[in-house]
C-alpha cells in the first residue's frame, strides 16, 4: 500500500470510528422526540458536478447507516441565494432538527442561523463556512487547498515560473472558501513568479471564466502570460477551451474538485492538475455531526478543532486536500475510490490512460 493510499485509509478510518460511536446510540431514546429529520441544502449544480454526484448521495447513505429513524430532507439552490433562503425556511416549517447548510452566499446566513437556533434547530456549515452561530463546521483546509493549487501551477511551469506572468480566475466573492483559496494561492505564487498580471472573479461560472480569459488575452496579448490559476475545474474547462480557440495550447491551467472531465483532461495533457478532496470522509463526518446533534450527543469527538468566524469559535473538522497530476491519477482518484478505471478510460481516453499507466483493458 503506497503512502497516499495509506493516508486516505487512515483518514477514512478515523471518521468511520466516529460514525460507529454515533451508530451505537441509534436504538437509545433520543433527546429529540418525534421528528428526527435532517435537512441538507447544497448550493449549485452547474458549475461543479460534485454536489449531486457525490455529496448528496454519500451524506444520505451515511445518515441512513447511522440512524434508522432519521430521514434526509434535501434541496439544491442552483446558485440562487433567494431560493436557498426559501428552502431553509421550508425546512424549519417542516420541523427538521438539524440543517446541513452549504451556502450560496455565506455572508447572508447569520439571520437564518439565529432564526433556526431560536426554534431549537442546529445548523452545521458544510464545506463552506456559513456566517452566524453555527453548531459545527466540516470542510477541507481551504487556504491549504489554494496553496497546493499555487504550488502545483509553479511545478507545471517549471523553470519558466520565476519569469512568468500569471492570470488568476478566482471563485465567487460571496463564497468564503474562495477567499481562502485565493489567499493560499497568493501565498504560493507571490514572489515566486514575476507578477500576477490579471486577476478577476469567475464567480464559479464557466461562462464568466471564459469571458475573463478572453479579456485577459485582449489586455495582455495572446502570448502575454505563461500560466492560469483557476479556482475550480468547471471554470478551468471553459478557460482551456477559450485558450485553445485563441491558439494557445501551451499554458498550464489547474483547477479543483477532481471532476471526471478534469481528470480526463489531465490524462490528455490539457489540464495540469486538480485538487482531490476525498468526499467520503467529509460526507461521513457531516452525517456523524448531524446524527450526534439529533440525538443530543456532544460533537467534540468529531469536531475536534476550532475555526474563528467573526469572533465566534466554531467546533470544526478540517480535512486535508490532495494534488492530482497525470503521474498521480492512479494513486489518488482511482485507488482512493473516487472513480473506477473504466469510468475514466472510455474509448476516447484509452490511449491517454494507457500512457499514464492507468490499469485496465481498453
KOLLUM-721945 format. One record per residue: residue number from 0; y, z, x of N, C-alpha, C in turn; residue in one letter. Coordinates in steps of 0.001 Angstrom, whole numbers, plus 500000, padded with zeros to 6 digits. Atoms other than C-alpha are relative to their C-alpha. Example, Ala and Ser with C-alpha at 12.3 -4.5 7.8 and 13.67 -1.06 7.14 Angstrom:
BEGIN
seq	n_north	n_up	n_east	ca_north	ca_up	ca_east	c_north	c_up	c_east	type
0	498810	500000	500890	495500	507800	512300	501200	500000	500900	A
1	498810	499940	499180	498940	507140	513670	501090	500730	499230	S
//
This chain:
BEGIN
seq	n_north	n_up	n_east	ca_north	ca_up	ca_east	c_north	c_up	c_east	type
0	498799	500000	500856	500000	500000	500000	501244	500000	500886	X
1	498828	500040	499142	503327	498984	501589	501027	501028	499548	X
2	499038	498918	500256	506356	501304	501730	500801	499767	498742	X
3	499218	500286	501207	508251	499511	498937	499207	500382	498758	X
4	500841	499666	501151	505353	499783	496503	499810	501503	499895	X
5	500202	498557	499997	504790	503402	497544	501207	500710	499388	X
6	498795	499376	500569	508416	504282	496693	500041	499809	498499	X
7	500009	500242	501436	508068	502658	493283	498985	500888	499302	X
8	501045	499182	500612	504832	504507	492576	500424	501458	499955	X
9	499566	498608	499960	506279	507856	493678	501084	500255	498969	X
10	498923	499827	500974	509408	507355	491569	499475	500013	498582	X
11	500570	500046	501343	507389	506409	488509	499172	501238	499726	X
12	500823	498807	500190	505026	509328	489058	500851	501216	499687	X
13	499119	498865	500246	507926	511782	489146	500491	500005	498565	X
14	499562	500084	501397	509226	510524	485815	498826	500263	499066	X
15	501169	499799	500849	505700	510459	484368	499653	501478	499883	X
16	500266	498578	500048	505287	514113	485294	500922	500676	498996	X
17	499052	499434	500957	508435	514976	483360	499620	499619	498580	X
18	500423	500452	501320	507166	512895	480443	498822	500823	499497	X
19	501153	499231	500403	503906	514810	480433	500404	501380	499515	X
20	499500	498696	500425	505807	518070	480184	500570	499924	498601	X
21	499438	500151	501340	507667	516769	477159	498903	499803	498984	X
22	501069	500299	500943	504490	515492	475556	499193	501229	499650	X
23	500781	498803	500254	502837	518888	475893	500502	500761	498783	X
24	499441	499269	501126	505175	520231	473243	499974	499220	498709	X
25	499899	500898	501155	504536	517438	470752	499518	500624	498706	X
26	500552	499431	501219	502473	519467	468316	500554	501380	499696	X
27	499385	498710	500261	504574	522617	468570	501121	499840	498998	X
28	498901	500094	500946	507160	523467	465929	501260	499518	500695	X
29	498774	500545	499431	510342	521516	466582	501190	500816	499540	X
30	498773	499318	500387	513758	523148	466631	500807	499149	499033	X
31	499331	500907	500925	514920	520097	464658	499056	499718	498846	X
32	500894	500138	501137	513339	520263	461235	500257	498695	499277	X
33	499846	501215	500773	512699	517198	459145	500099	498795	500903	X
34	499808	501252	499283	514101	514022	460670	499921	500208	501509	X
35	500087	499960	498539	513089	513509	464308	500272	498608	500570	X
36	499701	501351	499547	514598	510059	464745	500986	500014	501164	X
37	499164	500185	498809	516237	508911	467963	500674	498643	499887	X
38	499268	501256	500043	518954	506274	467934	500085	499367	501380	X
39	499826	500753	498745	519141	503571	470617	500980	498876	499742	X
40	498975	501037	500127	522276	501457	470920	500193	499317	501345	X
41	499832	500792	498787	522285	498700	473540	501163	499029	499828	X
42	498695	500643	500093	525375	496644	474388	500037	498499	499796	X
43	499855	501453	499983	524529	492968	474629	498651	499299	500114	X
44	501188	500841	499852	522011	490135	474605	500250	498808	500927	X
45	499796	501312	499389	523630	487001	476013	500230	500046	501502	X
46	499641	500025	498583	524986	487989	479429	498949	500642	500890	X
47	501090	499404	499237	521941	489996	480500	498768	500075	499107	X
48	501221	500046	500803	518398	489457	479266	499220	501309	500036	X
49	500804	498812	499763	517193	492876	480392	499870	500888	498778	X
50	499989	499010	501076	518129	494851	477271	498928	499736	498947	X
51	501003	500339	501001	515934	493000	474794	498618	499851	500625	X
52	501291	500284	499374	513219	492045	477273	499333	501256	500553	X
53	500575	498842	499323	512771	495426	478970	500421	501336	499385	X
54	499552	498657	500384	514942	498387	477950	499485	500424	498623	X
55	500368	499612	501358	514296	498361	474212	498498	500218	499843	X
56	501439	499769	500200	510506	497842	474220	499447	501135	500857	X
57	500495	498930	499143	509981	500221	477159	500383	501372	499458	X
58	499571	498721	500569	512034	503011	475586	499209	500304	498737	X
59	500752	499788	501236	510313	502516	472246	498577	500470	500298	X
60	501367	499615	499655	506870	502720	473834	499952	501415	500572	X
61	499975	498669	499397	507834	505822	475824	500228	501078	498950	X
62	499741	499025	501070	509258	507637	472798	498754	500199	499154	X
63	501198	499911	500837	506174	506830	470730	498865	500711	500730	X
64	501039	499334	499231	503928	508024	473552	500237	501492	500157	X
65	499649	498593	499804	505779	511317	473898	500008	500809	498718	X
66	499715	499260	501225	506395	512240	470279	499490	499200	498795	X
67	500607	500763	501090	504129	511078	467473	500818	500067	498717	X
68	499197	499841	501212	506577	512329	464846	501401	499405	500141	X
69	498673	500579	499769	509637	510675	466415	500006	498508	499649	X
70	499809	501434	500246	510966	507272	465351	501230	499532	500756	X
71	498857	500573	499284	513363	504950	467150	500782	499101	499055	X
72	499092	500772	500863	516344	503541	465230	500892	499173	500934	X
73	499409	500846	498952	517584	500554	467263	501014	498997	499452	X
74	499051	501078	500291	520595	498222	467216	500617	499501	501302	X
75	499333	500624	498857	522277	495839	469674	501348	499471	499529	X
76	498636	500329	500427	526047	495275	469538	500432	498587	500354	X
77	499632	501362	499606	526045	491753	471049	501390	499929	500632	X
78	498738	500012	499264	529046	492693	473203	501232	500357	499198	X
79	498860	499713	500873	531262	493826	470304	500115	501508	499804	X
80	499874	498545	500077	532564	497396	470588	500238	500495	498571	X
81	499806	499603	501401	533653	497480	466921	498666	500039	499257	X
82	501332	500006	500592	530148	496531	465867	499214	501222	500468	X
83	500740	498847	499491	528744	499233	468137	500476	501305	499354	X
84	499491	498805	500689	531030	501851	466539	499397	500098	498595	X
85	500619	500000	501328	529718	500824	463109	498527	500399	500094	X
86	501406	499647	499809	526158	501091	464429	499852	501486	500305	X
87	500019	498579	499652	526902	504528	465880	500190	500853	498745	X
88	499732	499250	501232	528366	505781	462606	498822	499913	499032	X
89	501156	500169	500878	525383	504365	460714	498853	500913	500426	X
90	501028	499083	499521	523017	506342	462928	500304	501432	499568	X
91	499615	498647	500425	524980	509529	462185	499727	500189	498517	X
92	500198	499882	501449	524828	508827	458455	498521	500077	499640	X
93	501436	499962	500266	521049	508378	458684	499342	501261	500548	X
94	500497	498695	499591	520696	511787	460306	499159	500030	501253	X
95	500747	499941	498744	519362	510943	463761	500340	501292	500736	X
96	499794	498763	499254	519008	513904	466113	500592	499756	501383	X
97	499536	500357	498660	519752	512154	469418	500338	498519	499998	X
98	499645	501411	499842	521505	508887	470298	500011	499648	501482	X
99	499920	500608	498670	520805	506939	473478	501025	498875	499904	X
100	498873	500930	500130	524060	505044	473965	500291	499297	501319	X
101	499551	500849	498887	524665	502174	476387	501244	499280	499486	X
102	498785	500446	500680	528318	501487	475541	500485	498616	500427	X
103	499296	501247	499697	530014	498111	475298	501275	500327	500776	X
104	498762	499556	499363	533273	499866	476235	499943	501506	500134	X
105	500192	498569	499787	532680	503271	477767	501283	500799	499812	X
106	498731	499274	500067	536383	504157	477670	500329	500505	498603	X
107	499608	499654	501374	536491	504427	473868	499035	500961	499325	X
108	501081	499297	500686	533429	506552	473199	500200	501502	499851	X
109	499835	498540	500073	534775	510098	473639	500096	500515	498562	X
110	499958	499512	501394	535739	510491	469930	498662	499840	499279	X
111	501321	500194	500613	532342	509094	468932	499079	501176	500353	X
112	500874	498944	499517	530544	511655	471074	500404	501344	499399	X
113	499521	498743	500589	532721	514504	469825	499618	500097	498532	X
114	500389	500020	501411	532061	513476	466215	498502	500282	499857	X
115	501446	499760	500036	528321	513374	466897	499683	501463	500274	X
116	500252	498604	499646	528393	516788	468562	500346	500945	498850	X
117	499603	499151	501128	530222	518248	465561	498967	499994	498881	X
118	501063	500115	501007	527299	517099	463417	498648	500452	500544	X
119	501241	499527	499400	524723	518581	465767	499159	498916	500620	X
120	500723	501123	499411	523749	515206	467247	500359	499887	501482	X
121	499788	500120	498562	523320	514932	471029	500035	498519	500397	X
122	499875	501372	499505	524361	511749	472852	499620	499965	501475	X
123	500381	500243	498610	522698	510570	476060	500594	498668	500428	X
124	499458	501247	499458	524590	507983	478117	498894	499295	500775	X
125	501092	500759	499391	522058	505317	479050	500545	498820	500788	X
126	499637	501087	499087	522683	503011	482024	501489	499940	500321	X
127	498568	499928	499766	526482	503181	481576	500493	501378	499550	X
128	499517	498661	500306	528358	506491	481566	501053	499947	498898	X
129	499067	499933	501123	529940	506835	478126	500969	501162	500213	X
130	499029	498917	499895	533130	508895	478050	499742	501032	498919	X
131	500187	498920	500951	533140	512234	476280	498909	500960	500431	X
132	500952	498938	499624	530915	515329	476328	498551	499639	499676	X
133	501390	500397	500212	527565	513551	476503	499064	501084	500538	X
134	500954	498963	499617	524483	515742	476853	499320	499696	501321	X
135	500685	500400	498777	522999	513751	479744	500341	498546	500318	X
136	499724	501356	499526	523264	510544	481750	498824	499541	500851	X
137	501082	500590	499215	520457	508319	483061	500401	498600	500430	X
138	499611	501319	499494	521187	505325	485279	499477	499859	501420	X
139	500231	500178	498578	520922	503980	488782	501263	500400	500754	X
140	498845	499683	499168	523209	504895	491657	500826	498720	500121	X
141	499303	501278	500173	525760	502246	490775	500880	499617	501188	X
142	499236	500354	498803	528027	502488	493816	499059	499516	501099	X
143	500990	500453	499025	524949	502197	495990	499520	498590	499670	X
144	500376	501357	500413	523962	499126	493952	500990	498981	500536	X
145	498973	500910	499501	527273	497449	494794	499986	499886	501509	X
146	500067	500014	498541	526938	498445	498424	498832	499136	500479	X
147	501155	500831	499652	523476	496877	498580	500284	498526	499750	X
148	499615	501390	500260	524870	493714	496982	500861	499461	501140	X
149	499116	500438	498922	527607	493523	499606	499255	499810	501305	X
150	500782	500114	498765	525192	494157	502468	499085	498777	499967	X
151	500879	501164	500113	522813	491504	501152	500778	498705	500163	X
152	499167	501188	499824	525652	488978	500982	500336	499797	501471	X
153	499727	500099	498563	526582	489759	504597	498786	499460	500743	X
154	501223	500463	499337	522972	489256	505667	499730	498532	499687	X
155	500219	501396	500377	522792	485971	503746	500922	499059	500767	X
156	499058	500845	499255	525869	484648	505568	499729	500025	501492	X
157	500368	499934	498594	524568	485774	508948	501204	500079	500931	X
158	498969	499915	498960	526743	485167	511988	501379	499574	499519	X
159	498691	500460	500466	529487	483466	509969	500729	501044	499149	X
160	499419	499005	500897	530150	486640	507952	501345	500515	500492	X
161	498779	499392	499463	532817	488027	510275	501224	499111	499804	X
162	498879	500930	500191	534982	484913	509812	500026	499410	498592	X
163	500155	500574	501329	534124	484375	506158	501089	500450	499037	X
164	499190	499680	501169	536407	484229	503141	499047	500117	498809	X
165	500940	499662	501068	534702	485721	500087	500677	499920	498639	X
166	499597	499946	501410	535049	485197	496343	499199	501109	499333	X
167	500668	498925	500742	534259	488226	494180	500225	499799	498504	X
168	499939	500058	501462	533457	487868	490476	499346	501275	499480	X
169	500466	498679	500400	533176	491401	489126	499609	500046	498532	X
170	500377	499795	501391	531838	492779	485868	501189	500377	499140	X
171	498934	499716	500970	533820	493747	482786	500734	501279	500354	X
172	499187	498837	499678	536681	496161	483324	499796	501140	499005	X
173	500301	498960	500985	535567	498056	480194	498716	500756	500337	X
174	501283	499407	499616	532284	498961	481930	500199	500833	501266	X
175	499807	499187	498801	532491	501947	484325	499032	499655	501111	X
176	500938	500433	498960	529392	500671	486112	500588	498886	500835	X
177	499409	501122	499271	531308	497516	487023	500971	500489	501065	X
178	499076	499430	499010	533961	499620	488753	499230	500588	501178	X
179	500814	499438	498923	531227	501400	490727	499363	498904	500845	X
180	500547	501130	499241	529548	498104	491676	501066	499421	500931	X
181	498884	500563	499238	532929	496788	492810	500343	500887	501190	X
182	499668	499079	498914	533685	499905	494860	498946	499956	501094	X
183	501068	500061	499007	530301	499770	496547	500007	498701	500786	X
184	499944	501296	499319	530624	496063	497316	501142	499961	501002	X
185	498870	499951	499063	534049	496592	498860	499682	500882	501208	X
186	500384	499115	498897	532610	499438	500936	499218	499234	501058	X
187	500802	500790	499065	530170	496967	502463	500781	498836	500606	X
188	499373	501255	499584	532432	493892	502674	501312	500182	500747	X
189	498673	499830	499397	535882	495204	503596	499858	500318	501486	X
190	500073	499829	498556	536319	494896	507348	498838	499273	500648	X
191	501155	500723	499463	533028	493047	507720	500147	498495	499829	X
192	499670	501419	500169	534436	489696	506506	501478	499817	500320	X
193	498592	500226	499671	537731	488034	507273	500898	500484	498873	X
194	499196	499529	501131	539098	488608	503781	499266	499720	498692	X
195	500371	500324	501372	538386	488768	500086	501089	499053	499505	X
196	498984	501020	500251	540161	485541	499257	500339	499843	498526	X
197	499802	500167	501450	539771	485610	495471	499132	501038	499315	X
198	500760	498970	500713	538730	488435	493140	500470	500092	498558	X
199	499685	499954	501431	538569	488409	489359	498818	500625	499244	X
200	501075	499548	500876	536562	489885	486495	499386	498806	499281	X
201	500713	501010	500777	533913	487641	484998	499613	500505	498627	X
202	500176	499391	501331	533691	490015	482013	498548	500053	499549	X
203	501436	500067	500312	529871	489878	482186	499650	498764	499173	X
204	500228	501203	500796	530164	486430	480569	499824	498802	500934	X
205	500229	501137	499107	528610	483420	482337	501082	498935	499912	X
206	498982	501043	500142	531185	481023	480885	501317	500401	500652	X
207	498777	499514	499340	534050	483206	482151	499830	499924	501516	X
208	500264	500068	498558	532442	483470	485592	500096	498574	500518	X
209	499917	501403	499597	532104	479680	485745	501457	499546	500073	X
210	498578	500362	499991	535777	479284	484843	500713	500614	501201	X
211	499365	499328	498853	536750	481788	487548	499650	499310	501311	X
212	500357	500670	498748	534795	479988	490252	500681	498645	500084	X
213	499229	501250	500007	536428	476716	489193	501440	500263	500432	X
214	498640	499632	499613	539787	478472	489553	500072	500312	501491	X
215	500033	499705	498567	538795	479763	492999	499948	498722	500823	X
216	500071	501285	499305	537874	476232	494049	501352	499305	499971	X
217	498686	500613	500132	541220	474983	492753	501015	500634	500937	X
218	499008	499282	499186	543183	477663	494619	499679	499974	501494	X
219	500392	499866	498599	541182	477864	497859	499512	498697	500617	X
220	500617	501227	499521	539750	474366	498087	498487	500109	499915	X
221	501459	500018	500177	536129	473324	497675	499281	500698	501139	X
222	500621	499407	498824	535311	474468	501196	500750	501223	500510	X
223	499126	498908	499585	537721	477387	501253	499394	501387	499958	X
224	500657	498683	499992	535156	480192	501007	498552	499807	500409	X
225	501337	500100	499410	531784	480970	502524	498942	500864	499300	X
226	500957	499173	500729	530163	483439	500108	500584	500449	498678	X
227	499559	499552	501319	530313	484598	496489	499216	501242	499601	X
228	500583	498803	500593	529687	488100	495199	500098	499868	498487	X
229	500035	499980	501458	528622	488029	491559	499381	501313	499561	X
230	500462	498662	500379	528154	491354	489775	498649	499995	499310	X
231	501345	500039	500573	525075	490203	487838	499427	498583	500033	X
232	500714	501275	499905	522530	487410	487589	500465	498975	498981	X
233	499527	500939	501015	523831	485912	484351	501212	499230	500485	X
234	498822	500663	499442	527182	485203	485979	499638	499189	501233	X
235	500386	500726	498781	525512	484171	489237	499453	498621	499670	X
236	500552	501298	500382	523594	481406	487478	501083	499000	499638	X
237	498896	500880	500386	526783	479985	485975	500842	499621	501206	X
238	499234	500271	498779	528591	480276	489314	499290	498951	500856	X
239	500774	500966	499202	525801	478412	491115	500079	498610	499386	X
240	499883	501300	500671	525882	475629	488515	501368	499370	500253	X
241	498642	500509	499774	529659	475311	488903	500183	499544	501441	X
242	499911	500392	498590	529372	475222	492693	499264	498684	500251	X
243	500760	501243	499835	526723	472505	492507	500781	498793	499457	X
244	499188	501079	500578	528965	470425	490246	501153	499623	500924	X
245	498903	500256	499060	531693	470772	492864	499511	499487	501347	X
246	500548	500527	498752	529337	469613	495591	499707	501048	501051	X
247	500322	498940	499041	528694	472998	497212	498619	500566	499707	X
248	501348	499435	500140	525054	473945	497692	499670	500939	501158	X
249	500224	499215	498784	525502	475937	500899	500645	501380	499942	X
250	499290	498728	500121	527291	479033	499533	499039	501086	499530	X
251	500844	498903	500482	525259	482257	499368	500637	500683	498782	X
252	499568	499318	501219	525547	483768	495885	498935	501020	499641	X
253	500958	498969	500394	523937	487037	494856	500341	500564	498646	X
254	499763	499413	501310	523577	488924	491612	499377	501364	499874	X
255	500579	498703	500301	521892	491890	489979	499234	499892	498677	X
256	500829	499837	501206	519228	492668	487315	498609	499416	500168	X
257	501324	500601	499773	516282	490691	488756	499500	499270	498763	X
258	500414	500804	501149	516249	488395	485735	499028	498924	500466	X
259	501040	500958	499630	513411	485882	485666	500585	498731	500591	X
260	499407	501226	499460	515664	482881	486184	500603	500240	501377	X
261	499450	499698	498681	517347	484631	489124	498902	500071	501053	X
262	501119	499944	499058	514003	485367	490780	499540	498588	500355	X
263	500374	501388	499717	513124	481692	490443	501044	499308	500873	X
264	498948	500596	499151	516497	480673	491897	499900	500507	501428	X
265	500177	499447	498655	515838	482980	494833	498855	499281	500713	X
266	501148	500690	499399	512469	481322	495437	500350	498568	500400	X
267	499612	501374	499670	514050	477848	495378	501151	499935	500999	X
268	498908	499963	499032	516889	478980	497661	501375	499823	499404	X
269	498691	500170	500626	519682	478522	495121	500791	501302	499949	X
270	499351	498690	500034	520435	482259	494886	499497	500812	501178	X
271	500367	499306	498765	520462	484518	497933	499229	501287	499754	X
272	500623	498699	500242	519418	487845	496404	500325	500447	498577	X
273	499662	499271	501214	519369	490039	493335	499716	501468	500263	X
274	500309	498581	499895	519104	493774	492746	499001	500357	498909	X
275	501078	499582	500918	515928	495112	491157	500178	501472	499667	X
276	499960	498621	500488	516281	498246	489064	498735	500206	499179	X
277	501250	499827	500749	512787	499324	488012	500272	500627	498627	X
278	499602	499560	501340	513309	499588	484267	499069	501063	499421	X
279	500935	499034	500575	510164	501584	483502	500405	501444	500292	X
280	499577	498616	499752	511285	504782	485298	501278	500370	499256	X
281	498759	499708	500718	514748	504511	483722	499718	500214	498518	X
282	500339	499870	501416	513313	503980	480245	499206	501273	499740	X
283	500801	498794	500171	510768	506781	480705	500861	501253	500069	X
284	499125	498830	499880	513449	509221	481846	500888	500142	498774	X
285	499167	499959	501207	515680	508281	478909	499208	500528	498813	X
286	500848	499529	501094	512819	508799	476472	499691	501486	500145	X
287	500278	498583	499765	511939	512140	478080	501197	500860	499622	X
288	498794	499247	500339	515546	513350	477820	500189	500083	498483	X
289	499784	500035	501448	515772	512255	474188	499015	500917	499278	X
290	501013	499167	500649	512491	513942	473204	500242	501479	500309	X
291	499647	498615	499658	513457	517115	475085	501071	500516	499040	X
292	498887	499547	500832	516690	517285	473100	499601	500117	498531	X
293	500497	499904	501376	514961	516569	469781	499254	501320	499801	X
294	500828	498804	500098	512627	519493	470494	500719	501270	500437	X
295	499256	498831	499560	515337	521791	471819	499548	500542	501337	X
296	500491	499595	498680	513864	521858	475350	501073	499700	501047	X
297	499036	500176	498911	516036	522261	478457	499682	498712	500768	X
298	500223	501301	499364	516514	518845	480102	500186	500008	501511	X
299	499636	500011	498576	517392	520003	483625	498822	499676	500915	X
300	501128	500408	499162	513859	519360	484884	499953	498488	500169	X
301	499893	501454	499888	514559	515661	484250	501361	499626	500582	X
302	498635	500280	499545	518354	515551	484703	500379	501065	501019	X
303	499926	498951	498987	518396	517450	487984	501231	499926	500890	X
304	498757	500081	499247	521760	516311	489374	501164	499983	499011	X
305	498816	499987	500848	525336	516282	488046	500903	498817	500333	X
306	499027	501074	499830	527833	513452	487525	501316	500443	499380	X
307	498685	499635	500522	531549	514085	487121	500507	498905	499067	X
308	499420	500934	500970	533073	512464	484034	501301	500592	499483	X
309	498677	499479	500364	536802	513212	483827	500003	501518	499922	X
310	500014	498544	499926	536197	516820	484830	498796	500650	499348	X
311	501222	499477	500599	533026	517244	482770	498830	499773	500960	X
312	501191	500129	499165	529823	517870	484710	498809	499669	499101	X
313	501038	500525	500887	527088	515793	483072	498645	500070	500699	X
314	501353	500039	499423	523391	516525	483765	499495	498556	500078	X
315	500270	501420	499757	522116	513287	485257	498709	499793	500783	X
316	501063	500491	499132	519240	511379	486763	500412	498618	500479	X
317	499561	501266	499421	520219	508557	489128	498886	499444	500874	X
318	501105	500635	499310	517535	506183	490344	500503	499050	501091	X
319	499616	500805	498836	517533	504010	493475	499717	498521	499769	X
320	500210	501449	500148	518046	500213	493233	499383	499392	501265	X
321	500718	500655	498912	516203	497720	495459	500474	498553	500124	X
322	499597	501385	499751	517352	494436	497044	498781	499085	499955	X
323	501055	501022	500045	515244	491351	496297	500519	498736	500669	X
324	499755	501296	499374	515348	488359	498640	498707	499186	499901	X
325	501199	500839	500067	512884	485477	498943	498821	500690	500686	X
326	501076	499358	499243	510888	487439	501511	499453	501237	499304	X
327	500408	498739	500634	510678	490458	499196	499618	499858	498535	X
328	500340	500190	501409	509856	488903	495824	498649	500626	499671	X
329	501346	499498	500290	506169	489801	496061	499973	501519	499992	X
330	500117	498549	499863	506603	493411	497211	500912	500767	499053	X
331	499092	499301	500912	509342	494182	494680	499650	499703	498547	X
332	500098	500247	501442	509317	492499	491286	498585	499671	499538	X
333	501378	500312	500402	505669	491356	491329	499097	501215	500204	X
334	500811	498797	499793	503929	494332	492947	500557	501189	499226	X
335	499399	498938	500800	506382	496578	491104	499730	499872	498519	X
336	500424	500166	501380	505104	495166	487818	501033	499433	499059	X
337	498990	500569	500886	508294	493594	486514	499522	498672	499422	X
338	500537	501294	500435	506709	490119	486361	498626	499787	500604	X
339	501241	500489	499422	503292	488639	486857	500287	498696	500723	X
340	499770	501206	499204	503000	485831	489380	500017	498755	499138	X
341	500044	501217	500808	502083	483297	486692	501188	499876	499058	X
342	498756	500088	500763	505237	484206	484729	501088	499326	500826	X
343	498986	500546	499106	507387	483333	487716	499647	498575	500402	X
344	500423	501237	499347	505351	480449	489087	499474	498969	499005	X
345	500335	501123	500866	505347	477875	486326	499943	498736	500858	X
346	500160	501199	499166	504565	474304	487499	501271	499570	500727	X
347	498745	500407	499372	508236	473607	488199	500283	500783	501285	X
348	499692	499128	498865	508326	476505	490706	498770	500271	500870	X
349	501244	499755	499274	504787	476249	492085	500177	499847	501510	X
350	499820	500207	498564	505797	474820	495459	500836	501110	500620	X
351	499135	498937	499485	508585	477381	495916	499224	501304	500110	X
352	500815	498784	499953	506137	480174	495074	499017	499957	501159	X
353	500964	500137	498917	503537	478868	497491	500685	500167	501353	X
354	499263	499898	498740	506117	478512	500264	500443	501428	500295	X
355	499551	498621	499825	507273	482097	499666	498843	500985	500082	X
356	501163	499138	499868	503727	483436	499759	499674	500802	498765	X
357	500350	499327	501261	503506	484445	496101	498540	499701	499702	X
358	501432	500244	500193	499772	484924	495446	499720	499385	498633	X
359	500380	500608	501266	498090	482853	492750	499532	498576	500189	X
360	500425	501393	500001	496711	479457	491857	500986	499189	499190	X
361	498943	500757	500684	499371	476903	490998	499552	498551	499760	X
//
